Amino acid sequence: MQMFGIGILELMVIMVLAVIVVGPDRVPQFAADLAKWIRRTRAYANHLMKDFNDVMGDFEKEVGTSREDWKEIASVVTRHTSDVTKEIGKVATQVERSVDIDDTKTPGPPNVVQFEARPLGETPESATELAADEAEAEAEAEAKPEEAAEERPWYETDTTPARRRRRGASE
């Protein structure tokens, strides 16, 4: 048997500790005070819960009416947008039927390079020529190693940082 999640053995230990701490003659008065405080606490908690539930009920009523208004607005907007979408779809199909898109190739702006689409894996002749030019450039770089060694990447500086100079001097 359990009371408040406490078994009989735990309840007996609590009672023995209460007798030791409070004293045997004041235990009945202590139990009555404890019961009174528990009743007051429960009444206060019930009062708070009632007030909280009342406020939440009022809030749900206010939100509920505005929620219904928003649902109505959303249905009207959805209905009108679906009508517009249907009309746009009709116009698009009419345009597609009246104009053959492949026949209306117009040159693009002057700063755009035109290219042809090819199946995957097919290389144009210019790509082969480009690969040959790259191979020639690599061969020239290997033939002139001293010139390549003189050129520095953009991120290297000409001077050694002060920290490295100090380290070199101390070592």
HUCORRA-V277459 format. One record per backbone hydrogen bond with DSSP energy under -1.0 kcal/mol. NH is the residue of the N-H (numbers start at 1). CO is the residue of the C=O. Records with the same first field share a line. If there is no record, write none. Layout:
NH: CO, CO
//
This chain:
3: 6
6: 3
11: 7
12: 8
13: 9
14: 10
15: 11
16: 12
17: 13
18: 14
19: 15
20: 16
21: 17
22: 18
30: 26
31: 27
32: 28
33: 29
34: 30
35: 31
36: 32
37: 33
38: 34
39: 35
40: 36
41: 37
42: 38
43: 39
44: 40
45: 41
46: 42
47: 43
48: 44
49: 45
50: 46
51: 47
52: 48
53: 49
54: 50
55: 51
56: 52
57: 53
58: 54
59: 55
60: 56
61: 57
62: 58
63: 59
64: 60
65: 61
66: 62
67: 63
68: 64
69: 65
70: 66
71: 67
72: 68
73: 69
74: 70
75: 71
76: 72
77: 73
78: 74
79: 75
80: 76
81: 77
82: 78
83: 79
84: 80
85: 81
86: 82
87: 83
88: 84
89: 85
90: 86
91: 87
92: 88
93: 89
94: 90
95: 91
96: 92
97: 93
98: 94
99: 95
112: 109
122: 119
128: 124
129: 125
130: 126
131: 127
132: 128
133: 129
134: 130
135: 131
136: 132
137: 133
138: 134
139: 135
140: 136
141: 137
142: 138
143: 139
144: 140
148: 144
149: 145
150: 146
151: 147
156: 153
165: 161
166: 162
167: 163
168: 164
169: 165
170: 166
171: 167
//
